[in-house]
Amino acid sequence: MNDVLDNIRNLRTEQGYSQDWMGKRLGLTQNGYSLIEAGKRGLSYKLLNQIAIIFGLDVINLITYPEKWGPVDSSQSEYDVAKVVLQIELKKETR
């Protein structure tokens, strides 16, 4: 997960966006957004997708940044399969 968070941080700084600016686009405070980058707040797929959209990327390209995911050469079919591991941590509700 840290690689994805590093990618988000790197893209944000490369594009000159502040944490406050990103937070506002995502409906969060600057502090709320900074917790995501620090890995102290969960990153849902929905939020990951919203961040990718801000950067003009697909989620897979955000995950693999700076590499672009896609066929290595034109002889590969668009239906070739690639293995990507996405780790999601779920917390059990306490009652």
Order of alpha helices (4+ residues) and beta strands (2+ residues): alpha-alpha-alpha-alpha-alpha
